[in-house]
Amino acid sequence: MEYEVIQICTGKVEKVLLGGTPKRTAVNKYPITEPNYLSRLGFEGDEHAYKGHGGVNKAVCLYDKLDYALWQGFISDMPDYAMFGENITTVGLTKENIAIGDTFRLGDAVIQVSEGRGPCNTIAKKYGVPTLVKMMSAAHATGCYFRVLEEGYVQPDSQLELLERDPAQFTLDEFNSLLYTDKKNVNLLKKAISVSALSEDQRQTFQKRLN
């Protein structure tokens, strides 16, 4: 099964005026225009300004276009892609139908969902919506991260091909439910720690909570 990719983007760290204050950030992403090598640490030329951004379990970020609709009443001049600084903007991979451990081919690379994305205040400042992070968390519409299982070149028009669904189907919606709105759900906690593809940091968080 193939999912439409609207745009694949990368970004450099730059000084941006956010809420009247200059800040170094790579939140602004721009479309790739030629083949780009996707390594274990992410797309070539894609930079991260702060600790906790990037790394093998956060090599690639995805947000789905269908979830953009949630924010139409709050954000004016909504962009067509990379709205939340994601590398991949898709159609049809919303929080309800993408799961931790799902594996996809993107160009010559193979990527696997590792965890949900934790939205940060940089996004809220960019759009001038102070409560945006809380709203994204409450709606479970955060987007997600991937690790890279097989490195390779990605074309500007590469699409996302589903290779394998994780058998547990621990969805992004369920992941975010445990993080933000239903933190003590024992059944979900047990389901979460059963997923071998879940990033180790998040597994430890859920295991401690279950204990």
C-alpha positions as CSV (number, residue, x, y, z in Angstrom):
1,M,0.0,0.0,0.0
2,E,1.3,3.4,-0.9
3,Y,0.6,6.8,0.8
4,E,0.8,10.1,-1.0
5,V,3.7,12.3,0.1
6,I,2.9,16.0,-0.6
7,Q,6.4,17.2,0.2
8,I,9.8,16.1,1.6
9,C,11.6,18.9,3.4
10,T,14.8,19.6,5.3
11,G,15.9,22.7,7.2
12,K,19.0,24.5,8.4
13,V,19.4,26.2,11.7
14,E,18.7,29.9,11.2
15,K,17.9,32.9,13.3
16,V,14.1,33.5,13.2
17,L,12.0,36.1,14.9
18,L,9.4,34.3,17.0
19,G,7.0,36.3,19.1
20,G,9.2,39.3,18.7
21,T,12.3,37.5,20.0
22,P,15.1,36.1,17.8
23,K,15.7,32.4,18.2
24,R,18.0,29.9,16.5
25,T,15.9,27.1,15.1
26,A,15.4,24.7,12.2
27,V,11.6,24.7,12.4
28,N,11.3,26.1,8.9
29,K,11.7,23.3,6.4
30,Y,12.0,23.6,2.6
31,P,11.4,21.1,-0.2
32,I,14.2,19.0,-1.4
33,T,14.8,19.5,-5.1
34,E,17.3,16.7,-5.8
35,P,18.0,13.2,-4.5
36,N,18.9,13.4,-0.8
37,Y,20.7,10.7,1.2
38,L,18.7,9.5,4.2
39,S,21.2,8.1,6.8
40,R,20.6,6.7,10.3
41,L,20.7,10.3,11.6
42,G,18.3,11.8,9.1
43,F,18.3,13.6,5.8
44,E,21.5,15.1,4.6
45,G,21.5,18.8,5.4
46,D,18.6,18.6,7.9
47,E,19.8,20.3,11.1
48,H,18.7,20.4,14.7
49,A,19.3,23.4,17.1
50,Y,18.7,21.8,20.4
51,K,19.4,18.7,22.6
52,G,16.5,16.2,22.3
53,H,15.9,17.0,18.7
54,G,17.2,14.4,16.2
55,G,19.1,11.2,16.9
56,V,18.6,7.6,15.6
57,N,15.0,7.4,17.0
58,K,14.1,10.9,15.8
59,A,15.8,10.7,12.4
60,V,12.6,11.6,10.4
61,C,9.5,13.5,11.4
62,L,6.1,13.0,9.7
63,Y,2.8,15.0,10.0
64,D,-0.3,14.2,8.0
65,K,-2.2,16.7,5.9
66,L,-5.6,15.5,7.2
67,D,-4.6,16.6,10.7
68,Y,-3.9,20.1,9.4
69,A,-7.7,20.7,9.4
70,L,-7.7,20.6,13.2
71,W,-5.9,23.9,13.3
72,Q,-7.6,25.9,10.6
73,G,-9.6,27.9,13.2
74,F,-6.4,28.9,15.0
75,I,-3.7,29.4,12.4
76,S,-4.1,31.9,9.5
77,D,-2.2,31.5,6.2
78,M,-1.8,27.8,6.8
79,P,1.1,26.4,4.7
80,D,0.6,23.4,2.4
81,Y,3.5,21.4,3.9
82,A,6.0,21.3,6.7
83,M,3.5,23.2,8.9
84,F,5.1,21.8,12.1
85,G,8.6,21.5,10.8
86,E,8.1,17.9,9.7
87,N,10.3,16.3,7.0
88,I,7.4,14.4,5.4
89,T,3.9,15.7,4.9
90,T,1.6,12.8,3.9
91,V,-2.1,12.2,3.2
92,G,-3.8,9.4,5.0
93,L,-1.4,8.6,7.8
94,T,-3.2,10.1,10.7
95,K,-2.9,9.3,14.4
96,E,-5.6,6.6,14.1
97,N,-4.0,4.5,11.4
98,I,-0.2,4.7,11.9
99,A,1.3,2.6,14.6
100,I,4.7,2.3,16.4
101,G,6.7,-0.3,14.5
102,D,5.0,0.2,11.2
103,T,7.7,-0.1,8.4
104,F,7.8,1.9,5.2
105,R,9.9,2.3,2.1
106,L,10.8,5.8,1.1
107,G,12.9,5.9,-2.1
108,D,15.8,3.5,-1.5
109,A,15.5,3.8,2.3
110,V,13.4,1.8,4.8
111,I,12.1,3.6,7.9
112,Q,10.1,2.5,11.0
113,V,7.9,4.4,13.3
114,S,9.7,4.7,16.7
115,E,7.6,7.1,18.8
116,G,5.2,10.1,18.7
117,R,6.5,13.6,18.4
118,G,6.5,15.8,21.4
119,P,5.4,19.3,20.2
120,C,7.5,22.2,21.4
121,N,6.9,25.8,22.2
122,T,8.8,26.9,19.1
123,I,5.8,25.8,17.0
124,A,3.4,27.8,19.3
125,K,5.6,30.9,19.0
126,K,5.9,30.6,15.2
127,Y,2.1,30.8,14.8
128,G,1.4,33.1,17.7
129,V,-0.9,30.5,19.4
130,P,0.3,30.2,23.0
131,T,-1.9,27.1,23.7
132,L,-1.0,25.2,20.5
133,V,1.2,22.7,22.2
134,K,-1.5,21.8,24.8
135,M,-4.1,21.6,22.0
136,M,-1.9,19.3,19.9
137,S,-1.2,17.0,22.9
138,A,-4.9,16.9,23.9
139,A,-6.0,16.1,20.4
140,H,-3.2,13.4,20.1
141,A,-2.3,15.0,16.7
142,T,1.4,15.4,17.2
143,G,2.9,13.7,14.2
144,C,5.5,10.9,14.7
145,Y,9.2,10.0,14.4
146,F,11.0,7.3,12.5
147,R,14.2,5.5,12.8
148,V,16.1,4.5,9.6
149,L,16.5,0.7,9.1
150,E,18.1,0.9,5.7
151,E,19.9,4.0,4.5
152,G,19.5,5.2,0.9
153,Y,18.7,8.0,-1.5
154,V,15.2,9.6,-1.5
155,Q,13.9,11.5,-4.5
156,P,11.8,14.7,-4.2
157,D,8.8,12.8,-5.6
158,S,9.3,9.6,-3.5
159,Q,6.1,8.1,-2.1
160,L,5.7,6.2,1.2
161,E,5.1,2.5,0.7
162,L,3.9,0.4,3.6
163,L,6.0,-2.7,3.9
164,E,4.8,-4.1,7.2
165,R,2.3,-3.3,9.9
166,D,3.5,-3.9,13.4
167,P,1.3,-6.8,14.8
168,A,0.5,-5.0,18.1
169,Q,-1.0,-2.0,16.2
170,F,-0.2,0.4,19.1
171,T,-1.3,3.5,17.3
172,L,0.0,7.0,17.5
173,D,-3.4,7.9,19.0
174,E,-2.9,5.3,21.8
175,F,0.7,6.4,22.3
176,N,-0.3,10.0,22.9
177,S,-3.2,8.9,25.0
178,L,-0.7,7.4,27.5
179,L,1.5,10.4,27.4
180,Y,-1.1,13.1,27.7
181,T,-4.6,12.1,28.6
182,D,-4.9,8.6,30.0
183,K,-1.6,8.1,31.7
184,K,-2.6,5.2,34.0
185,N,-4.4,3.0,31.5
186,V,-2.9,-0.4,32.5
187,N,-4.0,-2.2,29.4
188,L,-2.5,0.4,27.1
189,L,0.7,0.4,29.2
190,K,1.1,-3.3,28.8
191,K,0.4,-3.0,25.1
192,A,3.0,-0.2,24.8
193,I,5.8,-2.2,26.4
194,S,5.1,-5.2,24.2
195,V,6.1,-3.3,21.1
196,S,9.7,-4.1,20.4
197,A,10.0,-1.1,18.0
198,L,9.1,1.4,20.6
199,S,12.1,3.7,21.4
200,E,13.8,2.7,24.6
201,D,13.3,6.0,26.4
202,Q,9.6,5.8,26.0
203,R,9.5,2.1,26.9
204,Q,11.2,2.9,30.2
205,T,8.8,5.7,30.8
206,F,5.8,3.4,30.3
207,Q,7.4,0.5,32.3
208,K,8.1,2.7,35.3
209,R,4.5,3.9,35.2
210,L,3.2,0.3,35.0
211,N,5.4,-0.8,37.9
